[in-house]
């Protein structure tokens, strides 16, 4: 395997994926939606392009990043899982996306696919990672089932067990320990993946990246016209606080980006433009707000459960 060819192949896929994501998200938002692009470089030769849509009809903020960074020593966010590679030069590239919608009934979503390559004693070491996850403010069984069915479809050609493995990994990863609460309804998460060789691992990563829009856009279309009140919006801003807490305390991508000297504005574009914290908030018993934490923000084997009507 040629390292140069490998990196070129991955980079081409990732930049094409960023183009597709921006194009289809802009189309979903409306005729006037536009992504603003910033091109940035690092002193060591790395760089990327950050694209952000703000104040759209559908999306309050949608950010889609491509980055390709280099460094002389693998940051601790990655080397803690690869102690044998600590201090070695590395390259990392990926596409990361976070969408914060206007309507509280449209869920926030996140997707990331990435590739690492480093050398120790002249021997290249590489792996893929990423996934996608869904963070609703108001839970709907139908939406969650569609999300997980699409996630399963993305994984099935590469192994009958992969969806369950990556789904379980997402449940473990997207967890706020200090709240004893899941960030959302999960999806897929994988890291350090090189099973089956480069071609297989790369194809799996592409499949997950390519299935994000089919997983998310039908949910957007289903919920975007749902009427909402000021109270619904207030609850959305409150729930966004949990998103911020996770990204700043636990998210490996955020930590890696800051530790590797990435562009701070690009790294923190995942944060919502508006957010609120309310001291010791407790939803009304039996309310849709209580239903979110009671029935949705906990690990569940969604595809093994019978579809049931969701409370309004």
N, C-alpha and C positions, 0 to 999 in steps of 0.2 A: 504493500500500500504506500503510495506516495503522499507524504504529508502535505505537500504544496497542492496537489490535485484535490485531496480531501478537503482542505480548507476552502479552496475555490468553489467546489461543489456545494458545500454547506452555505457559504456566503451568498452564492447566487440564489439558492432556495430561500434564504431568509430575507433578502432584499425584495425578491418577488412576492413573498408572503406579506411583507409590510405594505407593499403597493396594493395588493388585493384587499387586505383588511381595511385600509384607509378608503379605498374606492367604494367598497360595499357598505361600510358604516356611514360614509357621507351620503350615499344614495338612500339609505334607510332613514337618515335624518331629514332629508328634503332637498329641494332644488338649490337652495342658497348655502348649503353647508360646505365649509371649506376647512381643510387642515392647514394650519400654519407650520412651516418646516424650519427647523434650525439645524444647520450642519455644524458639527463641532469636532475638534481634534485634540489629542493629547500630545504632550511634549515627546513622549516615547514613540509616537507614530500611530497610536490608536485613535479611534474616533467613532463617529456615528451620525445618525440623523434622527432627530426627535420631531414627531408630528403631533400636534395637539389641536383638537376641535373644541371650541369653547362656546357656551351659550347658544347651543343649537335648539331646534324645535323639539327634538327627542332626547338628545344627550346634553346634559349640563356640562360635562367634560368627557372627552374620549382622548386618550393618549396612546400612541403606538410608537414604540422605540425600536430602532435597530442600533446595536453597538458592536464594535469589534475592538477590544482592548488588549493591550500587551503589557507585560510587566516582568521585572527581573526576579520577583519572588512571589509565589502563590500566596494570596492573602489567607488569613486564618479562617475566614468564612468557608473556604474550600479545603484548606490543608488540614483542618481538624479531622476530616474524614479520610485524608490521604497523608498521614504523617510522614510517610516515606518520600513524599514530594515537597515537603516544606523547604522553602528557599530556592526552588527551581524556577527558571523562566517559564512563562506560560502565555498562551493566547486564549481568549474567550470571546465568543460572539453569540448573539441571540436576538430574538424579537420578544418584546414584552408589551402587553396591552392591558389597560384598565379602562373600563367604561362606567361612568357614573351618570345615570339617567335623570331626567327631569321628573318624570312621573314616579311616585313612590311605589307603584304597583309593578313597575319594570325593575327587575333585579340588577344590581351591580354585578359585573363579571370581570374575570381576569384570565389571561392566557399568557403562557411563556414557553418558548422552546429555545434551547441553548446547547452550545457545544464548547467543550474545553479540550485543549491540547497542551501538553507540557512534556518536558524531557528530563529524565534523570539518568545520568551516566550514558548519555547519548542515545537512549532508547525512548522513542515517543510513546506517550501514554495519553489516551483520549477517552472521553465519555460524553454521553448526551444526557439531557434532563429537561424537565418542564412539566406541562400539563395544563389543565384549565379547571376553574372552580366558579361556583355561582353563589352570590350573597344576596338573598332576597330581604326586603324590608317586610313584605307580607307574603306568607308562604302559600303556594298552590301545589297540590299534589301533581296535577297534570303537567305543570312546568318542570317539576323536579324529575318526574318519570321521563319526559322527553330528553332532558339534559343527560340523564344517566344512560338512557338507551343509546343516544348518539355517542357517548363516551365508550360504551361497550362496543359499538360498531367500529369505532376507530381502532380498538385494540384486538378484536377477535382474529383477524387474519394472521396475527403474530403470536398467537398462543391463547388457548382457551382459558388459561388462568390469569392472563395479564390484567384484564379489567378489574377483577377482584383484588389482585395484588396492588394495583395502582390506586384503586378506590380506597382500600384500607390505608394505604400510605397517605392519601389526601386527608382522610379523617384524622390521622395522627398528626399530620403536619399543620393543617389549618385549624389549630386549637389554641385558644387563649387560656393558658394554664392559670393565670391570675384571676380569670373570670369563671373558670371551669365551664367553658362554653365553646362550641364550635363557631368558626367565623361565618359559616354558611352551610349549604347543603352538600358541599364537597364536589367531587368530580374525579379528576385524575391528578396524581403527582408521582413523578419518578425522577431519580437522580442516579449518577454514577453508572449509567446504563451502557454496556457494550456487548450485551448478549448476542450470540449468533454472528459476530463480526460486524465490520463497519456497514456493509450494505444493508443488513437486516436492521441494525440499530438506527441508522439514518432513515430508512423507510418508515419505521415505526414513528419516529419523531415527526416526519413529514405528515403522516396520517393524522396524528393528534393535532398538529397545526392546521391541517386542511379541514378538520371536522369542527373547529371552533365556531365558525359562522353558521353552519347548519344546526349546531346546538343552540346558539344564542338568538339569532335573528327571528326565528318563528315565535319565540317567547316575547320578544320586543313587539312584534306585530300583534300578538294576542292581547297584550296588556296596555299598549300605549294610549289607547283611547278611553281607558277606565277613568271615570270622574274621581277627583280626589279633593280633599278639604285641606285647610290650613293645619288641622290636627294631624292628618296623614303626613303632610310635609314635615311637620315638627318631629314626628317619630322617625322619619327617614334621616333627618339630620342627626338625631340622637344615635341611631344605629350606625351611622357613618363613623361615629366616634370609636366604635369597636374596630372598624376597618383601619383607622389610623393607629390605634394601639398595636394591632398585629403587625402592621408594616414597619413601624418604628422599633418594635421590641424583638420580633421573632423572624421577620422575613429575611431569608438568606440572600435573595437578590439585592435588597436594599443594603444589607450589611456588606456584601461583596462589592457592590458598586462604590460605596463610600470608602472601603478599605483599599480598593484598587485605584483610587484617584479618578474615578469617573466624573462626569459632569453632574454636579449636584442638582441643577434644575431638571435634568432629564431623569435622574434617579427618583426624585420626589414628585414627578408628575403623576405618580400613582395615587397621591393623596387627593381627596375630594376638595373642590373649591369652597364648599361651605359645609360646616360641621358644627355640632353642638354637644356639650356634655350637660347632663342634668343629674344633680346629686341624688343618689339613692332612689332612682326612678323605679317604680313598680307599676306595671300595667294593671288595668282593671281585670278582675277575675272573669274568665270566659270571653274576653275580648280577642279580636284578631291579633292584637299586639302581644297578648299573653300566649296565644296559639303559636306564634313564631318560635319563642324559646322553648315552649313545652313540647311541641310536636316536630319541629324542623331542625333546630340547632342541637342535634345530637346524632351520633352515628346510627344510621339505619340501612338495612339492605333493601333499598328501594325497589329494585327489580324483582326481588323475591316476594314482595308484598302485593296483595290484591289492590287494584286501583279502586279508590273510594272517593265519593264526592267530597270536595273541599269546602269547609265552612266559608261563608262570605266574610 
